[in-house]
């Protein structure tokens, strides 16, 4: 939750582009099937792959890409979530005082969390 409050802008832009492209292809295929319903299962776009297959593929890609785009109106409050992390880990260096919202604390907590967490906890 804490690290998720710092969205990756480059990834967001890429996922918006992927969602646009996949949605465009799916919309064109669906529009074509509305015009001629026989295309839905009868027309093979590639060998042994019908329009139904590609609508499913592009729809899945669209769903995954939209799921990776963060909400626009999300409230940014890293101090609240890092305090929850501190309560569970019982770890808060003195250098973090009054800087729980800073990028320095985010980078340190993420690096230590990834490198110091035992492998069985990574899987859960």
CORPETA-V188269 format. One record per pair of residues at least 6 apart in sequence whose ideal C-beta (glycine too) atoms are under 7 Angstrom apart, sorted by sequence separation. I is the first residue (numbers start at 1). GAP is how many residues later the second one is. D is the distance in Angstrom with one decimal. If there is no record, write none. Layout:
i->(I/I)
gap->(GAP/GAP)
d->(D/D)
This chain:
i->(33/44/45/86/99/32/33/43/43/41/45/96/40/41/39/40/33/82/79/29/78/79/78/82/85/29/30/29/82/78/26/26/25/26/22/26/22/23/22/18/19/22/19/18/19/15/19/15/16/15/11/12/12/7/5/5/2/5/2/1/2/2/6/3)
gap->(6/6/6/6/6/7/7/7/8/9/9/9/11/11/12/12/18/18/21/22/22/22/23/23/24/25/25/26/27/28/29/32/33/33/36/36/39/39/40/43/43/43/46/47/47/50/50/53/53/54/57/57/58/63/71/73/76/76/79/80/80/83/100/107)
d->(5.1/5.6/6.2/4.7/5.6/5.5/4.3/6.4/5.5/5.5/5.5/5.4/5.5/5.6/5.5/5.8/6.0/4.9/4.4/5.2/6.6/5.2/5.1/6.8/6.9/5.9/6.3/5.2/6.8/6.9/5.7/3.9/4.7/5.4/4.6/6.2/4.1/5.0/4.3/6.7/5.6/6.4/3.8/4.4/5.3/4.7/7.0/4.5/6.1/5.2/6.9/5.8/6.3/4.3/6.0/5.2/6.4/6.5/4.2/5.2/5.5/5.6/5.9/5.4)
